[in-house]
């Protein structure tokens, strides 16, 4: 049986959770990219969206 301190055990657990979280995040990103590609959707920047913003869009955004 291990005699590790609680801090070391917690640190190892946190590292394991970080690794799992990274794998899940990567899988979600890859899945989203795959779906977007199949649908012909391309990402655009926030600046690009703002460049096409109408006065009505601006008013609605400012009211949020």
C-alpha positions as CSV (number, residue, x, y, z in Angstrom):
1,X,0.0,0.0,0.0
2,X,1.3,3.5,-0.9
3,X,2.1,6.0,1.8
4,X,1.7,9.1,-0.4
5,X,0.5,12.2,1.2
6,X,-2.9,13.6,0.4
7,X,-1.4,16.5,-1.6
8,X,0.5,14.2,-3.9
9,X,-2.5,12.0,-4.4
10,X,-4.6,15.0,-5.2
11,X,-2.0,16.3,-7.6
12,X,-1.9,13.0,-9.5
13,X,-5.7,12.9,-9.6
14,X,-5.8,16.5,-11.0
15,X,-3.2,15.6,-13.6
16,X,-5.3,12.6,-14.7
17,X,-8.4,14.7,-14.9
18,X,-6.5,17.3,-17.0
19,X,-5.4,14.6,-19.4
20,X,-9.0,13.2,-19.8
21,X,-10.3,16.7,-20.3
22,X,-7.8,17.4,-23.0
23,X,-8.8,14.2,-24.8
24,X,-12.5,15.0,-24.6
25,X,-11.9,18.6,-25.8
26,X,-9.9,17.3,-28.8
27,X,-12.5,14.8,-29.6
28,X,-15.3,17.4,-29.5
29,X,-13.2,19.8,-31.7
30,X,-12.6,17.1,-34.2
31,X,-16.2,16.1,-34.3
32,X,-17.4,19.7,-34.7
33,X,-14.9,20.2,-37.5
34,X,-16.0,17.1,-39.3
35,X,-19.7,18.0,-39.0
36,X,-19.0,21.6,-40.2
37,X,-17.0,20.2,-43.2
38,X,-19.8,17.9,-44.2
39,X,-22.3,20.8,-44.1
40,X,-19.9,23.1,-45.9
41,X,-19.7,25.5,-43.0
42,X,-16.5,27.6,-42.6
43,X,-15.5,29.5,-39.5
44,X,-15.2,33.3,-39.6
45,X,-13.7,35.7,-37.1
46,X,-15.7,38.0,-34.9
47,X,-14.2,40.9,-36.8
48,X,-15.6,39.5,-40.1
49,X,-19.1,39.2,-38.5
50,X,-18.9,42.8,-37.2
51,X,-17.9,44.0,-40.7
52,X,-21.3,42.7,-42.0
53,X,-23.3,44.0,-39.0
54,X,-26.4,46.1,-39.8
55,X,-27.7,49.0,-37.7
56,X,-30.5,46.6,-36.4
57,X,-27.9,44.0,-35.4
58,X,-25.9,46.7,-33.6
59,X,-29.0,47.8,-31.6
60,X,-29.9,44.3,-30.7
61,X,-26.3,43.5,-29.6
62,X,-26.1,46.6,-27.5
63,X,-29.4,45.8,-25.8
64,X,-28.2,42.4,-24.7
